[in-house]
Amino acid sequence: MSDEQYESFRNTLDQCHEWPCRYTFKFIGPETCAQEAAALFPEECVSLRPSRTGKYLGVTAEIQVTCAEDVMEIYKQAHKITGLICL
């Protein structure tokens, strides 16, 4: 993500959320990728759901965040997981 895209996303987050708040992250990918994404969060915050065909696993996590940078940090870590799609 370029610096310009990062700033744009951060500004959008700041406009749409009042910090601190609960933020929902959603990802989808092959099971190994989805399990790596789930490991970014405490277990009690994560739900896993197989796709209709069973080819992919969806990950939903809702956590308390204090600012846009908290959200961006999770996405930066998730982008390192090859094959994972951030929704």
MOPAC internal coordinates of N, CA, C and O (Angstrom, degrees):
PM7 1SCF
backbone

  N    0.0000 0     0.00 0     0.00 0    0    0    0
  C    1.4435 1     0.00 0     0.00 0    1    0    0
  C    1.5264 1   108.02 1     0.00 0    2    1    0
  O    1.2310 1   120.63 1   -49.40 1    3    2    1
  N    1.3031 1   116.39 1   130.60 1    3    2    1
  C    1.4618 1   120.54 1  -179.78 1    5    3    2
  C    1.5358 1   109.77 1   -72.96 1    6    5    3
  O    1.2310 1   121.01 1   -15.56 1    7    6    5
  N    1.3243 1   115.67 1   164.44 1    7    6    5
  C    1.4629 1   120.46 1   177.90 1    9    7    6
  C    1.5235 1   111.08 1   -60.08 1   10    9    7
  O    1.2310 1   120.77 1   142.16 1   11   10    9
  N    1.3132 1   116.14 1   -37.84 1   11   10    9
  C    1.4698 1   120.86 1  -179.99 1   13   11   10
  C    1.5318 1   110.46 1   -66.01 1   14   13   11
  O    1.2310 1   120.08 1   136.43 1   15   14   13
  N    1.3294 1   117.46 1   -43.57 1   15   14   13
  C    1.4643 1   121.29 1   178.11 1   17   15   14
  C    1.5245 1   110.81 1   -64.85 1   18   17   15
  O    1.2310 1   120.96 1   139.31 1   19   18   17
  N    1.3288 1   115.77 1   -40.69 1   19   18   17
  C    1.4648 1   120.85 1   178.48 1   21   19   18
  C    1.5262 1   110.02 1   -59.59 1   22   21   19
  O    1.2310 1   120.28 1   131.27 1   23   22   21
  N    1.3202 1   117.07 1   -48.73 1   23   22   21
  C    1.4686 1   121.23 1  -179.52 1   25   23   22
  C    1.5215 1   111.49 1   -63.04 1   26   25   23
  O    1.2310 1   120.55 1   139.47 1   27   26   25
  N    1.3175 1   116.56 1   -40.53 1   27   26   25
  C    1.4621 1   120.92 1   179.30 1   29   27   26
  C    1.5312 1   110.68 1   -63.03 1   30   29   27
  O    1.2310 1   120.55 1   135.47 1   31   30   29
  N    1.3184 1   116.55 1   -44.53 1   31   30   29
  C    1.4676 1   120.43 1   179.79 1   33   31   30
  C    1.5288 1   110.35 1   -66.58 1   34   33   31
  O    1.2310 1   120.08 1   138.07 1   35   34   33
  N    1.3262 1   117.45 1   -41.93 1   35   34   33
  C    1.4540 1   121.07 1   178.54 1   37   35   34
  C    1.5222 1   110.36 1   -61.12 1   38   37   35
  O    1.2310 1   120.13 1   136.27 1   39   38   37
  N    1.3280 1   117.35 1   -43.73 1   39   38   37
  C    1.4637 1   121.22 1   178.37 1   41   39   38
  C    1.5197 1   111.75 1   -62.65 1   42   41   39
  O    1.2310 1   120.59 1   139.51 1   43   42   41
  N    1.3344 1   116.47 1   -40.49 1   43   42   41
  C    1.4629 1   120.85 1   177.25 1   45   43   42
  C    1.5239 1   110.58 1   -63.02 1   46   45   43
  O    1.2310 1   120.56 1   135.36 1   47   46   45
  N    1.3196 1   116.54 1   -44.64 1   47   46   45
  C    1.4656 1   119.72 1   177.53 1   49   47   46
  C    1.5259 1   110.72 1   -58.90 1   50   49   47
  O    1.2310 1   120.41 1   134.84 1   51   50   49
  N    1.3211 1   116.82 1   -45.16 1   51   50   49
  C    1.4646 1   120.99 1  -179.58 1   53   51   50
  C    1.5297 1   112.01 1   -63.53 1   54   53   51
  O    1.2310 1   120.10 1   145.88 1   55   54   53
  N    1.3244 1   117.41 1   -34.12 1   55   54   53
  C    1.4646 1   121.10 1   179.65 1   57   55   54
  C    1.5292 1   112.39 1   -74.76 1   58   57   55
  O    1.2310 1   120.58 1   149.51 1   59   58   57
  N    1.3360 1   116.50 1   -30.49 1   59   58   57
  C    1.4679 1   120.64 1  -173.60 1   61   59   58
  C    1.5194 1   114.60 1   -97.32 1   62   61   59
  O    1.2310 1   120.02 1   169.31 1   63   62   61
  N    1.3246 1   117.56 1   -10.69 1   63   62   61
  C    1.4687 1   120.59 1  -176.03 1   65   63   62
  C    1.5200 1   110.74 1  -131.97 1   66   65   63
  O    1.2310 1   121.67 1   -31.98 1   67   66   65
  N    1.3231 1   114.42 1   148.02 1   67   66   65
  C    1.4516 1   120.92 1   171.14 1   69   67   66
  C    1.5187 1   106.56 1  -105.25 1   70   69   67
  O    1.2310 1   120.69 1   -58.83 1   71   70   69
  N    1.3221 1   116.28 1   121.17 1   71   70   69
  C    1.4616 1   122.11 1  -175.50 1   73   71   70
  C    1.5157 1   109.70 1   -90.17 1   74   73   71
  O    1.2310 1   120.07 1   -35.26 1   75   74   73
  N    1.3137 1   117.47 1   144.74 1   75   74   73
  C    1.4670 1   129.54 1    -7.68 1   77   75   74
  C    1.5315 1   110.41 1   -74.04 1   78   77   75
  O    1.2310 1   121.07 1   -20.14 1   79   78   77
  N    1.3279 1   115.57 1   159.86 1   79   78   77
  C    1.4654 1   120.65 1   178.87 1   81   79   78
  C    1.5282 1   109.48 1  -159.82 1   82   81   79
  O    1.2310 1   121.71 1    -8.71 1   83   82   81
  N    1.3293 1   114.33 1   171.29 1   83   82   81
  C    1.4584 1   120.04 1   172.77 1   85   83   82
  C    1.5264 1   106.32 1   -88.83 1   86   85   83
  O    1.2310 1   120.71 1   -46.03 1   87   86   85
  N    1.3315 1   116.25 1   133.97 1   87   86   85
  C    1.4543 1   121.76 1  -177.42 1   89   87   86
  C    1.5222 1   108.32 1  -123.99 1   90   89   87
  O    1.2310 1   120.92 1   -43.99 1   91   90   89
  N    1.3227 1   115.85 1   136.01 1   91   90   89
  C    1.4607 1   121.43 1  -179.72 1   93   91   90
  C    1.5193 1   110.17 1  -101.57 1   94   93   91
  O    1.2310 1   121.32 1   -55.49 1   95   94   93
  N    1.3235 1   115.08 1   124.51 1   95   94   93
  C    1.4672 1   122.89 1   175.88 1   97   95   94
  C    1.5209 1   107.73 1  -104.81 1   98   97   95
  O    1.2310 1   120.40 1   -40.66 1   99   98   97
  N    1.3368 1   116.83 1   139.34 1   99   98   97
  C    1.4676 1   121.25 1   177.10 1  101   99   98
  C    1.5267 1   108.66 1  -133.66 1  102  101   99
  O    1.2310 1   121.96 1   -46.12 1  103  102  101
  N    1.3308 1   113.85 1   133.88 1  103  102  101
  C    1.4601 1   121.63 1   179.08 1  105  103  102
  C    1.5195 1   108.45 1  -138.57 1  106  105  103
  O    1.2310 1   120.90 1   -20.88 1  107  106  105
  N    1.3280 1   115.88 1   159.12 1  107  106  105
  C    1.4509 1   120.72 1   173.59 1  109  107  106
  C    1.5282 1   107.89 1  -146.19 1  110  109  107
  O    1.2310 1   121.17 1   -33.51 1  111  110  109
  N    1.3185 1   115.37 1   146.49 1  111  110  109
  C    1.4496 1   119.89 1   178.53 1  113  111  110
  C    1.5104 1   110.85 1   177.97 1  114  113  111
  O    1.2310 1   120.61 1    -1.52 1  115  114  113
  N    1.3323 1   116.45 1   178.48 1  115  114  113
  C    1.4654 1   119.52 1   173.93 1  117  115  114
  C    1.5272 1   109.03 1   -56.82 1  118  117  115
  O    1.2310 1   120.35 1   -22.73 1  119  118  117
  N    1.3138 1   116.94 1   157.27 1  119  118  117
  C    1.4664 1   121.03 1  -172.53 1  121  119  118
  C    1.5283 1   113.63 1   -52.30 1  122  121  119
  O    1.2310 1   119.67 1   135.92 1  123  122  121
  N    1.3224 1   118.24 1   -44.08 1  123  122  121
  C    1.4614 1   119.38 1  -177.95 1  125  123  122
  C    1.5226 1   111.33 1   -63.08 1  126  125  123
  O    1.2310 1   120.49 1   139.16 1  127  126  125
  N    1.3292 1   116.67 1   -40.84 1  127  126  125
  C    1.4729 1   120.66 1   178.07 1  129  127  126
  C    1.5229 1   110.74 1   -66.33 1  130  129  127
  O    1.2310 1   120.82 1   136.90 1  131  130  129
  N    1.3108 1   116.04 1   -43.10 1  131  130  129
  C    1.4602 1   120.46 1  -179.48 1  133  131  130
  C    1.5270 1   111.02 1   -63.43 1  134  133  131
  O    1.2310 1   120.38 1   141.40 1  135  134  133
  N    1.3242 1   116.87 1   -38.60 1  135  134  133
  C    1.4620 1   119.92 1   178.48 1  137  135  134
  C    1.5313 1   110.38 1   -65.82 1  138  137  135
  O    1.2310 1   120.05 1   142.62 1  139  138  137
  N    1.3292 1   117.52 1   -37.38 1  139  138  137
  C    1.4665 1   120.70 1   176.19 1  141  139  138
  C    1.5277 1   110.35 1   -63.51 1  142  141  139
  O    1.2310 1   120.59 1   138.65 1  143  142  141
  N    1.3288 1   116.48 1   -41.35 1  143  142  141
  C    1.4645 1   120.41 1   178.30 1  145  143  142
  C    1.5224 1   110.67 1   -64.65 1  146  145  143
  O    1.2310 1   120.33 1   137.98 1  147  146  145
  N    1.3172 1   116.98 1   -42.02 1  147  146  145
  C    1.4650 1   120.58 1   179.50 1  149  147  146
  C    1.5269 1   110.87 1   -61.76 1  150  149  147
  O    1.2310 1   120.38 1   149.01 1  151  150  149
  N    1.3132 1   116.87 1   -30.99 1  151  150  149
  C    1.4680 1   121.30 1  -179.42 1  153  151  150
  C    1.5326 1   112.51 1   -69.65 1  154  153  151
  O    1.2310 1   119.98 1   168.24 1  155  154  153
  N    1.3291 1   117.65 1   -11.76 1  155  154  153
  C    1.4619 1   120.83 1   177.13 1  157  155  154
  C    1.5324 1   112.31 1   -74.33 1  158  157  155
  O    1.2310 1   120.59 1   168.29 1  159  158  157
  N    1.3327 1   116.49 1   -11.71 1  159  158  157
  C    1.4650 1   122.00 1  -173.19 1  161  159  158
  C    1.5249 1   111.24 1  -125.48 1  162  161  159
  O    1.2310 1   120.45 1   -23.20 1  163  162  161
  N    1.3312 1   116.74 1   156.80 1  163  162  161
  C    1.4739 1   118.91 1   171.95 1  165  163  162
  C    1.5366 1   109.01 1   -61.77 1  166  165  163
  O    1.2310 1   120.63 1   -37.51 1  167  166  165
  N    1.3143 1   116.40 1   142.49 1  167  166  165
  C    1.4700 1   121.61 1  -174.88 1  169  167  166
  C    1.5202 1   113.74 1   -53.90 1  170  169  167
  O    1.2310 1   120.12 1   139.24 1  171  170  169
  N    1.3228 1   117.38 1   -40.76 1  171  170  169
  C    1.4632 1   119.51 1  -174.86 1  173  171  170
  C    1.5307 1   113.03 1   -68.31 1  174  173  171
  O    1.2310 1   119.91 1   169.37 1  175  174  173
  N    1.3164 1   117.78 1   -10.63 1  175  174  173
  C    1.4677 1   121.98 1  -178.21 1  177  175  174
  C    1.5223 1   112.85 1   -98.05 1  178  177  175
  O    1.2310 1   119.66 1   177.90 1  179  178  177
  N    1.3257 1   118.25 1    -2.10 1  179  178  177
  C    1.4706 1   121.67 1  -170.02 1  181  179  178
  C    1.5213 1   111.72 1  -113.35 1  182  181  179
  O    1.2310 1   121.38 1   -43.11 1  183  182  181
  N    1.3302 1   114.96 1   136.89 1  183  182  181
  C    1.4606 1   119.49 1   169.23 1  185  183  182
  C    1.5298 1   107.53 1  -123.45 1  186  185  183
  O    1.2310 1   120.97 1   -38.75 1  187  186  185
  N    1.3211 1   115.75 1   141.25 1  187  186  185
  C    1.4666 1   123.03 1  -179.99 1  189  187  186
  C    1.5132 1   108.48 1  -116.18 1  190  189  187
  O    1.2310 1   120.96 1   -40.64 1  191  190  189
  N    1.3290 1   115.76 1   139.36 1  191  190  189
  C    1.4614 1   119.35 1  -179.17 1  193  191  190
  C    1.5214 1   108.81 1  -144.43 1  194  193  191
  O    1.2310 1   120.09 1   -53.07 1  195  194  193
  N    1.3333 1   117.44 1   126.93 1  195  194  193
  C    1.4669 1   119.57 1   178.23 1  197  195  194
  C    1.5339 1   110.74 1   -71.49 1  198  197  195
  O    1.2310 1   121.03 1   -30.67 1  199  198  197
  N    1.3293 1   115.64 1   149.33 1  199  198  197
  C    1.4650 1   120.01 1   175.38 1  201  199  198
  C    1.5198 1   109.43 1   -69.04 1  202  201  199
  O    1.2310 1   121.10 1   -10.84 1  203  202  201
  N    1.3051 1   115.50 1   169.16 1  203  202  201
  C    1.4659 1   120.74 1  -177.97 1  205  203  202
  C    1.5229 1   111.63 1   -55.71 1  206  205  203
  O    1.2310 1   120.35 1   140.50 1  207  206  205
  N    1.3358 1   116.93 1   -39.50 1  207  206  205
  C    1.4668 1   120.88 1  -178.40 1  209  207  206
  C    1.5285 1   112.56 1   -89.00 1  210  209  207
  O    1.2310 1   120.47 1   170.12 1  211  210  209
  N    1.3320 1   116.70 1    -9.88 1  211  210  209
  C    1.4547 1   120.47 1  -178.90 1  213  211  210
  C    1.5158 1   113.96 1    82.23 1  214  213  211
  O    1.2310 1   120.23 1  -177.73 1  215  214  213
  N    1.3217 1   117.17 1     2.27 1  215  214  213
  C    1.4607 1   121.05 1  -178.39 1  217  215  214
  C    1.5252 1   112.08 1   -75.28 1  218  217  215
  O    1.2310 1   120.70 1   149.61 1  219  218  217
  N    1.3160 1   116.26 1   -30.39 1  219  218  217
  C    1.4612 1   121.52 1  -177.02 1  221  219  218
  C    1.5243 1   110.94 1  -124.98 1  222  221  219
  O    1.2310 1   121.93 1   -15.13 1  223  222  221
  N    1.3142 1   113.90 1   164.87 1  223  222  221
  C    1.4545 1   120.79 1   177.31 1  225  223  222
  C    1.5200 1   107.28 1  -125.78 1  226  225  223
  O    1.2310 1   120.85 1   -52.73 1  227  226  225
  N    1.3180 1   115.97 1   127.27 1  227  226  225
  C    1.4566 1   120.82 1   177.56 1  229  227  226
  C    1.5169 1   110.11 1   -90.10 1  230  229  227
  O    1.2310 1   120.76 1   -37.77 1  231  230  229
  N    1.3132 1   116.16 1   142.23 1  231  230  229
  C    1.4629 1   122.67 1   179.55 1  233  231  230
  C    1.5211 1   107.67 1  -123.15 1  234  233  231
  O    1.2310 1   120.79 1   -52.78 1  235  234  233
  N    1.3185 1   116.10 1   127.22 1  235  234  233
  C    1.4616 1   121.69 1   174.08 1  237  235  234
  C    1.5123 1   107.27 1  -125.24 1  238  237  235
  O    1.2310 1   120.98 1   -49.51 1  239  238  237
  N    1.3273 1   115.73 1   130.49 1  239  238  237
  C    1.4620 1   120.89 1   178.69 1  241  239  238
  C    1.5179 1   108.79 1  -136.82 1  242  241  239
  O    1.2310 1   120.83 1   -48.09 1  243  242  241
  N    1.3097 1   116.02 1   131.91 1  243  242  241
  C    1.4599 1   121.01 1   176.98 1  245  243  242
  C    1.5219 1   107.81 1  -119.39 1  246  245  243
  O    1.2310 1   121.04 1   -61.32 1  247  246  245
  N    1.3322 1   115.62 1   118.68 1  247  246  245
  C    1.4579 1   119.81 1  -178.00 1  249  247  246
  C    1.5310 1   110.40 1  -132.95 1  250  249  247
  O    1.2310 1   121.37 1   -19.84 1  251  250  249
  N    1.3053 1   114.99 1   160.16 1  251  250  249
  C    1.4577 1   121.20 1   174.88 1  253  251  250
  C    1.5270 1   108.88 1   -80.28 1  254  253  251
  O    1.2310 1   120.22 1   -51.61 1  255  254  253
  N    1.3237 1   117.19 1   128.39 1  255  254  253
  C    1.4543 1   121.96 1   177.14 1  257  255  254
  C    1.5287 1   108.41 1  -125.41 1  258  257  255
  O    1.2310 1   121.03 1   -25.52 1  259  258  257
  N    1.3259 1   115.64 1   154.48 1  259  258  257
  C    1.4566 1   119.18 1  -177.04 1  261  259  258
  C    1.5240 1   113.13 1  -101.00 1  262  261  259
  O    1.2310 1   120.38 1   159.37 1  263  262  261
  N    1.3559 1   116.87 1   -20.63 1  263  262  261
  C    1.4660 1   119.63 1  -176.86 1  265  263  262
  C    1.5291 1   109.74 1  -163.12 1  266  265  263
  O    1.2310 1   121.30 1    -7.76 1  267  266  265
  N    1.3197 1   115.11 1   172.24 1  267  266  265
  C    1.4629 1   120.94 1   179.76 1  269  267  266
  C    1.5219 1   111.68 1   -60.11 1  270  269  267
  O    1.2310 1   120.27 1   146.54 1  271  270  269
  N    1.3267 1   117.09 1   -33.46 1  271  270  269
  C    1.4676 1   120.49 1  -179.06 1  273  271  270
  C    1.5309 1   111.61 1   -63.54 1  274  273  271
  O    1.2310 1   120.03 1   147.27 1  275  274  273
  N    1.3419 1   117.55 1   -32.73 1  275  274  273
  C    1.4720 1   120.65 1   175.86 1  277  275  274
  C    1.5271 1   110.06 1   -61.53 1  278  277  275
  O    1.2310 1   120.92 1   135.80 1  279  278  277
  N    1.3177 1   115.85 1   -44.20 1  279  278  277
  C    1.4703 1   121.26 1   179.53 1  281  279  278
  C    1.5227 1   109.84 1   -64.57 1  282  281  279
  O    1.2310 1   120.64 1   133.51 1  283  282  281
  N    1.3194 1   116.39 1   -46.49 1  283  282  281
  C    1.4579 1   120.78 1  -178.42 1  285  283  282
  C    1.5308 1   111.48 1   -62.16 1  286  285  283
  O    1.2310 1   119.78 1   144.23 1  287  286  285
  N    1.3130 1   118.02 1   -35.77 1  287  286  285
  C    1.4634 1   121.43 1   179.48 1  289  287  286
  C    1.5273 1   111.07 1   -63.83 1  290  289  287
  O    1.2310 1   120.11 1   138.28 1  291  290  289
  N    1.3246 1   117.39 1   -41.72 1  291  290  289
  C    1.4690 1   120.60 1   177.37 1  293  291  290
  C    1.5273 1   109.71 1   -62.94 1  294  293  291
  O    1.2310 1   120.35 1   134.47 1  295  294  293
  N    1.3293 1   116.93 1   -45.53 1  295  294  293
  C    1.4671 1   119.70 1   179.45 1  297  295  294
  C    1.5252 1   111.82 1   -63.57 1  298  297  295
  O    1.2310 1   119.82 1   143.25 1  299  298  297
  N    1.3221 1   117.94 1   -36.75 1  299  298  297
  C    1.4693 1   120.23 1   176.83 1  301  299  298
  C    1.5248 1   110.52 1   -61.20 1  302  301  299
  O    1.2310 1   120.46 1   137.27 1  303  302  301
  N    1.3307 1   116.73 1   -42.73 1  303  302  301
  C    1.4590 1   120.43 1   178.59 1  305  303  302
  C    1.5238 1   110.75 1   -66.78 1  306  305  303
  O    1.2310 1   120.25 1   139.69 1  307  306  305
  N    1.3293 1   117.14 1   -40.31 1  307  306  305
  C    1.4610 1   121.23 1  -179.01 1  309  307  306
  C    1.5260 1   111.35 1   -66.08 1  310  309  307
  O    1.2310 1   120.07 1   144.35 1  311  310  309
  N    1.3287 1   117.47 1   -35.65 1  311  310  309
  C    1.4657 1   120.62 1  -179.85 1  313  311  310
  C    1.5239 1   112.49 1   -65.36 1  314  313  311
  O    1.2310 1   119.90 1   163.73 1  315  314  313
  N    1.3159 1   117.80 1   -16.27 1  315  314  313
  C    1.4658 1   121.57 1   177.59 1  317  315  314
  C    1.5240 1   111.90 1   -79.11 1  318  317  315
  O    1.2310 1   120.04 1   167.92 1  319  318  317
  N    1.3295 1   117.53 1   -12.08 1  319  318  317
  C    1.4651 1   122.19 1  -177.62 1  321  319  318
  C    1.5321 1   108.62 1   -89.32 1  322  321  319
  O    1.2310 1   120.63 1   -73.17 1  323  322  321
  N    1.3115 1   116.40 1   106.83 1  323  322  321
  C    1.4657 1   122.49 1  -177.92 1  325  323  322
  C    1.5321 1   110.30 1   -63.96 1  326  325  323
  O    1.2310 1   120.76 1   -50.94 1  327  326  325
  N    1.3217 1   116.14 1   129.06 1  327  326  325
  C    1.4686 1   121.79 1   177.66 1  329  327  326
  C    1.5088 1   113.76 1    94.11 1  330  329  327
  O    1.2310 1   119.78 1   172.98 1  331  330  329
  N    1.3164 1   118.02 1    -7.02 1  331  330  329
  C    1.4624 1   121.59 1  -179.68 1  333  331  330
  C    1.5170 1   109.77 1   -87.43 1  334  333  331
  O    1.2310 1   120.54 1   -42.74 1  335  334  333
  N    1.3332 1   116.57 1   137.26 1  335  334  333
  C    1.4502 1   121.80 1   177.69 1  337  335  334
  C    1.5191 1   108.23 1  -110.38 1  338  337  335
  O    1.2310 1   120.78 1   -54.14 1  339  338  337
  N    1.3114 1   116.12 1   125.86 1  339  338  337
  C    1.4649 1   121.87 1   177.09 1  341  339  338
  C    1.5171 1   108.14 1   -89.89 1  342  341  339
  O    1.2310 1   120.85 1   -52.25 1  343  342  341
  N    1.3147 1   115.98 1   127.75 1  343  342  341
  C    1.4730 1   119.37 1  -179.75 1  345  343  342
  C    1.5117 1   110.77 1  -102.35 1  346  345  343
  O    1.2310 1   120.10 1   180.00 1  347  346  345

